[in-house]
Amino acid sequence: MAKEIIHTTKQLYIDMGSRLRQERVRLNYTQEQIAEVLNMSTAYYGKIERGVHGLSLQKLLLIKPKTEDRYHIFNYWTRESRLSI
């Protein structure tokens, strides 16, 4: 059970990072620009995009106003997430 949760969390981080990168590239932002908005180092943000670390809901909400299609990235996680609360 614990191993399954770790695997699921890791996959969520990988999926989240991939989606964040896709949106950042689509909107023509650099990692530095997004890291500045999130008040974190570029190195740490790079680890988020690679799925090493996750991003808190608070930080996700900071990115939300920067996107043109504000709910695109959020709808994916709501629809596709297999984690249950």
Order of alpha helices (4+ residues) and beta strands (2+ residues): alpha-alpha-alpha-alpha-alpha
